Amino acid sequence: MTPQDLLDIAANSGLEGLVVKARSSKYRPGRRSPEWLKHPLIQTQEVVIGGWRPGQGSREGLLGGLLLGAHDPATGDLL
């Protein structure tokens, strides 16, 4: 099984990605090790920004939220 096969299985299973390590690295209970690496599955999509809202509370003065739209791949209509 190849690394790409594992990534495909993770994607088809709805997982966020894989955590991997070198075969030679040691397991250290209760400790994070730099030998273990996260490989997230990154998904992208083109969107249209329709508007925005200012942040409130601790986000005051910052962007609070975006109103996004996307095109239907079959018709091109804005969703």
C-alpha positions as a LaTeX table, in Angstrom:
\begin{tabular}{lrrr}
\hline
Residue & $x$ (\AA) & $y$ (\AA) & $z$ (\AA) \\
\hline
Met1 & 0.00 & 0.00 & 0.00 \\
Thr2 & 1.40 & 3.41 & $-0.95$ \\
Pro3 & 1.13 & 6.69 & 0.99 \\
Gln4 & $-1.29$ & 7.93 & $-1.69$ \\
Asp5 & $-3.49$ & 4.87 & $-1.09$ \\
Leu6 & $-3.63$ & 5.77 & 2.61 \\
Leu7 & $-4.49$ & 9.39 & 1.83 \\
Asp8 & $-7.25$ & 8.21 & $-0.53$ \\
Ile9 & $-8.68$ & 5.95 & 2.19 \\
Ala10 & $-8.57$ & 8.82 & 4.69 \\
Ala11 & $-10.33$ & 11.16 & 2.25 \\
Asn12 & $-13.00$ & 8.58 & 1.35 \\
Ser13 & $-13.59$ & 7.94 & 5.06 \\
Gly14 & $-14.15$ & 11.64 & 5.77 \\
Leu15 & $-11.04$ & 11.93 & 7.96 \\
Glu16 & $-9.07$ & 15.15 & 8.43 \\
Gly17 & $-5.79$ & 13.56 & 7.39 \\
Leu18 & $-3.06$ & 11.24 & 8.63 \\
Val19 & $-0.52$ & 11.26 & 11.44 \\
Val20 & 2.72 & 9.53 & 10.43 \\
Lys21 & 6.14 & 8.74 & 11.86 \\
Ala22 & 9.37 & 7.19 & 10.73 \\
Arg23 & 9.64 & 3.47 & 11.36 \\
Ser24 & 12.84 & 4.02 & 13.32 \\
Ser25 & 11.37 & 6.64 & 15.70 \\
Lys26 & 10.46 & 5.68 & 19.25 \\
Tyr27 & 7.08 & 6.00 & 20.93 \\
Arg28 & 7.22 & 8.23 & 24.01 \\
Pro29 & 4.05 & 7.88 & 26.12 \\
Gly30 & 2.52 & 11.19 & 27.17 \\
Arg31 & 4.94 & 13.31 & 25.15 \\
Arg32 & 4.62 & 15.01 & 21.79 \\
Ser33 & 7.50 & 14.12 & 19.57 \\
Pro34 & 8.69 & 15.99 & 16.47 \\
Glu35 & 9.06 & 12.55 & 14.88 \\
Trp36 & 5.28 & 12.35 & 14.46 \\
Leu37 & 3.99 & 14.51 & 11.60 \\
Lys38 & 0.44 & 15.59 & 10.71 \\
His39 & $-0.54$ & 15.43 & 7.05 \\
Pro40 & $-3.92$ & 17.17 & 6.75 \\
Leu41 & $-6.14$ & 16.67 & 3.73 \\
Ile42 & $-6.64$ & 20.13 & 2.29 \\
Gln43 & $-9.74$ & 20.86 & 0.25 \\
Thr44 & $-10.28$ & 24.09 & $-1.64$ \\
Gln45 & $-13.18$ & 25.64 & $-3.49$ \\
Glu46 & $-13.61$ & 28.90 & $-5.36$ \\
Val47 & $-16.20$ & 31.16 & $-3.76$ \\
Val48 & $-17.69$ & 34.60 & $-4.31$ \\
Ile49 & $-17.68$ & 37.02 & $-1.38$ \\
Gly50 & $-21.16$ & 38.52 & $-1.16$ \\
Gly51 & $-20.66$ & 40.56 & 1.99 \\
Trp52 & $-19.12$ & 40.72 & 5.41 \\
Arg53 & $-20.00$ & 41.55 & 9.00 \\
Pro54 & $-17.85$ & 43.36 & 11.52 \\
Gly55 & $-16.63$ & 41.45 & 14.55 \\
Gln56 & $-18.37$ & 41.81 & 17.90 \\
Gly57 & $-17.15$ & 41.41 & 21.46 \\
Ser58 & $-13.55$ & 40.24 & 21.57 \\
Arg59 & $-13.45$ & 40.41 & 17.74 \\
Glu60 & $-14.50$ & 44.09 & 17.62 \\
Gly61 & $-12.47$ & 45.96 & 15.02 \\
Leu62 & $-11.84$ & 42.74 & 13.10 \\
Leu63 & $-13.68$ & 40.76 & 10.47 \\
Gly64 & $-16.57$ & 38.91 & 12.09 \\
Gly65 & $-17.90$ & 36.79 & 9.26 \\
Leu66 & $-18.25$ & 36.42 & 5.51 \\
Leu67 & $-21.27$ & 35.76 & 3.32 \\
Leu68 & $-20.03$ & 33.35 & 0.65 \\
Gly69 & $-21.55$ & 31.91 & $-2.50$ \\
Ala70 & $-20.35$ & 29.20 & $-4.88$ \\
His71 & $-21.10$ & 28.27 & $-8.46$ \\
Asp72 & $-23.00$ & 25.07 & $-9.28$ \\
Pro73 & $-20.52$ & 22.99 & $-11.31$ \\
Ala74 & $-23.30$ & 21.68 & $-13.59$ \\
Thr75 & $-25.10$ & 24.92 & $-14.42$ \\
Gly76 & $-22.73$ & 27.71 & $-13.36$ \\
Asp77 & $-25.54$ & 29.25 & $-11.30$ \\
Leu78 & $-24.58$ & 31.04 & $-8.12$ \\
Leu79 & $-25.70$ & 29.04 & $-5.09$ \\
\hline
\end{tabular}
